[in-house]
Amino acid sequence: MVSLINEVFKKARNAKRPALLTYTVAGDNTKKKSLDILKSISAHADICELGFPHNTPIADGGQIQTSAYRAIKNGIKINDVFTIAKAFKLSKKTTPIILMGYYNMIYQYDENKFLKKCKSSKIDGLIVVDLPYPENKSFSEKCKRKGINFVQLVSPTTSNIRLKKIIKDSHDMIYYISMLSTTGGKLKVSPKKILENYFKIKNQNKSKNVVIGFGITEKTIKSLKKADGLVVGSAICKEISKSIKNRQNAVTNVTNVVRRLKNKIK
């Protein structure tokens, strides 16, 4: 069976544009608002990534940490994240949802119980930031058996030998971290250099969907549109913070940001 994630990339390729992937933190700033934002932005986003709020993140920059802090302060729990995702999939069946988090949370919840919950919540994929290859091989296999895409991460420092193995073991999507930084940092590398590194990965197996994340904003997105997909997270979390501070409608403001991002890559 062809995965929904693959279908989305195929559709974007036919439209001669990259897929737009958004990232928001589950429960920011309330469970209801979080779901409303997801539903609204999915009119423009091709894939929605939903983050588990974590109090000791290793890859998240300031904007995402602020979002996570708000969600934790509001009492969001793992099961609430699944509730939000499941409710989203009930009304947006054709939009893939990828959950993003850290392994210690999955380990404490229990791997098998966690994947069973993913399956019943109609989760399409998982990104586990601190579970690298080859340590993720067993978990990745479990995901595959459940029909859940495990997204492998690669970076500018991934060696060629390692890269070949990761690509061979990857499912339908590979996430390329554009630079050595946390999320939301300013691009320290030129878009030209990012694409150069990107195509070294992409050309190893052109049938794999490779997306670029970290440092992508309204200013930089257009220069990277040759990629299969582009992930925007911090710019969205920043807009939520700004809306809350200014007592404005976060759903409307965030949707406008995502609409503008989509228009820049059409």
Residue pairs with C-beta under 8 A, 6 or more apart in sequence:
1 147
3 96
3 124
3 147
3 149
3 171
3 172
4 94
4 96
4 124
5 47
5 96
5 98
5 124
5 125
5 149
5 172
5 173
5 209
6 172
6 209
7 94
8 19
8 46
8 47
8 95
8 96
9 19
9 172
9 173
9 209
9 228
9 229
11 46
12 18
12 19
12 46
12 228
12 229
13 228
15 266
17 225
17 265
17 266
18 211
18 224
18 225
18 226
18 227
18 228
18 229
18 230
18 265
19 46
19 47
19 209
19 211
19 228
19 229
19 230
20 44
20 45
20 46
20 47
20 229
20 230
20 232
20 258
20 261
20 262
20 265
21 45
21 46
21 47
21 48
21 49
21 98
21 211
21 213
21 229
21 230
21 231
21 232
22 41
22 45
22 47
22 48
22 49
22 231
22 232
22 233
22 236
22 258
23 49
23 50
23 51
23 64
23 100
23 231
23 232
23 233
23 236
23 237
24 34
24 37
24 38
24 41
24 48
24 49
24 50
24 51
24 67
24 233
24 236
24 237
24 240
24 254
25 34
25 50
25 51
25 53
25 64
25 67
25 68
25 70
25 71
25 237
26 34
26 50
26 51
26 52
26 53
26 71
26 76
26 80
26 81
26 84
26 85
27 34
27 53
27 70
27 71
27 74
27 76
27 80
27 81
27 84
28 34
28 53
28 67
28 68
28 70
28 71
28 237
28 240
29 67
29 70
29 71
29 74
29 240
29 244
29 250
30 74
31 74
31 76
31 80
31 83
31 84
33 250
33 251
34 71
34 84
35 84
35 87
35 88
36 251
37 240
37 250
37 251
37 254
37 255
38 48
38 50
38 84
38 88
38 92
39 88
39 91
39 92
40 251
40 252
40 254
40 255
41 48
41 236
41 254
41 255
41 258
42 48
42 88
42 92
42 95
43 255
44 255
44 258
44 259
44 261
44 262
45 95
45 258
45 262
46 95
46 96
46 229
47 95
47 96
47 97
47 98
47 124
47 229
48 88
48 95
48 96
48 97
48 98
49 97
49 98
49 99
49 100
49 127
49 231
49 233
50 81
50 84
50 85
50 88
50 97
50 98
50 99
50 100
51 60
51 64
51 67
51 68
51 99
51 100
51 101
51 233
52 78
52 81
52 99
52 100
52 101
52 102
52 105
53 67
53 68
53 69
53 71
53 72
53 76
54 60
54 68
54 101
54 102
54 105
55 68
55 69
55 72
57 64
57 65
57 68
57 102
57 129
58 102
58 129
58 130
59 129
59 130
59 182
59 183
60 68
60 182
60 183
60 184
61 181
61 182
61 183
61 184
61 185
61 234
62 184
62 234
63 183
63 184
63 233
63 234
63 235
63 237
63 238
63 241
64 183
64 184
64 233
64 234
64 237
66 237
66 241
67 237
67 240
67 241
70 244
78 105
78 109
79 117
81 99
82 117
82 118
82 121
85 97
85 99
85 121
85 122
85 123
86 120
86 121
86 122
88 95
88 97
89 97
89 121
89 122
93 122
96 124
96 125
97 122
97 123
97 124
97 125
98 123
98 124
98 125
98 126
98 127
98 149
98 151
99 118
99 123
99 125
99 126
99 127
100 126
100 127
100 128
100 129
101 127
101 128
101 129
102 128
102 129
102 130
103 128
103 130
103 131
104 130
106 114
106 128
106 139
109 117
111 139
111 142
112 142
115 142
115 143
115 146
115 148
116 146
118 126
118 146
118 148
119 146
119 147
119 148
123 148
124 148
124 149
125 148
125 149
125 150
125 151
125 171
125 172
125 173
126 143
126 148
126 149
126 150
126 151
127 151
127 153
127 175
128 136
128 139
128 150
129 153
131 139
132 153
133 152
133 162
133 165
133 166
133 169
134 165
136 150
136 152
137 169
139 150
140 150
140 152
140 169
140 171
143 149
143 150
143 171
144 150
144 171
149 171
149 172
149 173
150 171
151 170
151 171
151 173
151 174
151 175
152 166
152 167
152 169
152 170
152 171
152 174
152 175
153 174
153 175
153 177
154 163
154 166
154 174
154 175
154 176
154 177
154 201
155 176
155 177
155 180
156 177
156 178
156 179
156 180
156 189
156 197
157 180
158 166
163 200
163 201
163 204
164 204
166 174
167 174
167 201
167 204
167 205
167 208
168 205
170 208
172 208
172 209
173 208
173 209
173 210
173 211
173 229
174 201
174 208
174 209
174 210
174 211
175 210
175 211
175 213
175 231
176 197
176 198
176 201
176 210
176 211
176 212
176 213
176 227
177 213
177 214
178 187
178 189
178 194
178 212
178 213
178 214
178 215
178 216
179 185
179 187
179 188
179 189
179 194
179 214
179 215
180 188
181 188
181 214
181 215
182 214
183 213
183 214
183 215
183 233
183 234
184 214
184 215
184 233
184 234
184 235
184 237
184 238
185 214
185 215
186 215
187 194
187 215
187 220
188 215
191 220
191 223
191 224
194 212
194 224
195 224
195 226
195 227
198 210
198 212
198 226
198 227
201 210
202 208
202 210
202 228
209 228
209 229
210 227
210 228
210 229
211 227
211 228
211 229
211 230
211 231
212 224
212 227
212 229
212 230
212 231
213 230
213 231
213 233
214 231
216 224
216 230
216 231
216 232
216 235
217 232
217 234
217 235
218 235
218 257
218 260
218 261
218 264
221 230
221 232
221 261
221 264
221 265
222 264
222 265
224 230
225 264
225 265
230 265
232 258
232 261
235 257
235 261
236 254
236 257
236 258
239 250
239 253
239 254
239 257
240 250
240 253
240 254
242 248
242 253
243 249
243 250
243 253
243 254
244 250
